[in-house]
Amino acid sequence: MKKQIIFVLVCIFTSLIAFVSMYKLISLNKPTVNVHVVSLLKNKAEPDIVAIKTGDYVQFNSSDSNNHELEQGEGNANGNKHDHKDRGLGSGNFKADEGYKLQFKKEGIFFFHDHYNPDINITVVVKNKK
C-alpha cells in the first residue's frame, strides 16, 4: 500500500513538471503584442504620432471631461477640410475616463481625428514585425 501511494505521488509530481514545462514552452513561442496609449485632451492628443508594429494595439483614452469619437481621416490637420473619406473606423462616443482600443494588423500610415473636435489629429505609423 505504501509503495502504491509513493507511485501515485511520483506520477502526479512528474505530470505536474511536464505540464509546467509545456506551458513555459507555449508562452515563450507566443508573439509579443504591445499596447500604446494616446491621451485625448480638450484640444490635442498626446502623443499625436505613434509608431508601432503590426499586431500592436493603440488605446485612445479620454483624459479630460469631454466626450470623444474617433473617425478615420485627417480632420482639420495641415489645412485639410474635415472629412471622412477613409471611413472604416467609428469608435462611437466615449466619455471621460473611458477609452477605445484598436489593433493594427496591416502595415501603413493611418490618420484619425476626433469627430467632436476635428483639430485633434492622430497619426499611427504601422511597420511589419521582423
N, C-alpha and C positions, 0 to 999 in steps of 0.2 A: 504494500500500500504506500509506504514511504517513497519507494522508487517511482511509483506512478505519479505521485504528487510532484516530485522533483522533475520528472519528464515533462509534465504538463507545464510547469513553471518555465522550464528551459524553452519549450516550444513557444509559449506566449512571449517571452523575452526576445527570442530570435525573430519572431514575426514583427514585433514592435520595432526592432532595429532595422529590419528590411523596409518597413513602411516609412520610417523617418528618412532613411537613405534615399528612397524613391521620391519622396516629397521634396527633398532638397534638390535632387536632380531635376525634377519638373520645374521648380521655381527658378533654378539657375538658367534654364532654357527659355524662360518667359521674357519677352521683349520689354524693355523699359519704356513706359509711357509717362510723359510729364504733363503737368497742369500749369499753365502760365496765367497769371491773374492780371486783369485790366480793371482799374477802378474808374467808374464813370462818375464824374463830378458835375457840378452845375453847368460849367462852360467848357469842360475839357475831359480828355481821357488820359490816364497815367498808367503805363506808357501809351503813347499813341501809335507807336510802331513796335510790332512784336515779331521776332524771328524764331521759328520753331521747326521741328522735324515732322515728317509725315507720321500720322498716328497720334500725335500730341493733341492735347485739349487747350482751349483758351476759355477761361471762365471770366465773364464780364460781370462785375459786381456793382450794384448801385451803392455808391459810397456817400450819398447825400440824401436829402429829404425829398428828392424829386422822383417821379416815375420816369422810366426809360423804356424804349422799344427799339431794338436793333433791326436795321434793314441793310440789305446788301446794296452797295452803290456808294458813290463818293460824297454824297451830301453837298455841302457848300465849300468843300475843300478846293484850294487852288483856283478860286474864281469860278468853279463849276456851279451850274444850277442844280438845285436839289432834285435828284432823280432816283428812279428805282429800276433802271434799265437792266441791272444784273440780278433781278429777282431770283430768289432761291432760298432766302433766309428770312424768316419772320419770327423773331423771338417771342412776340406777344408782349404785352405790358408786364413789366415787373417793377415792384415798388421798392422803397427804401429798405435796405438790409436784405434784399433778395438778389438773385443773380441768374445767369443763364450760361450754361456750359456747352461748348460746341467742339466736336472732334474734327480735325482736318485730315482726310485720308489721301488727298491728292496734292501734288506739288503745284505751286503757283503763287500769285500775289492776289490777295483778296481785300477788297475795300468795304468798310462798313461805316454806317453813321447812325446817330440816334434820331429816330423819326421825330421825336418831340423837340429836339434841338439839333438841326442839321449841321451846325457848326462843330459839333463833336464828331470827329472822324478818327477811325482806327484802321491801320493797315496791318494785315497779317501776311508775313512772308514765310511760305512753307517750302522747305527743301527736303529731298529724299534722305532717309536714313542710310548711312553707309557703314 
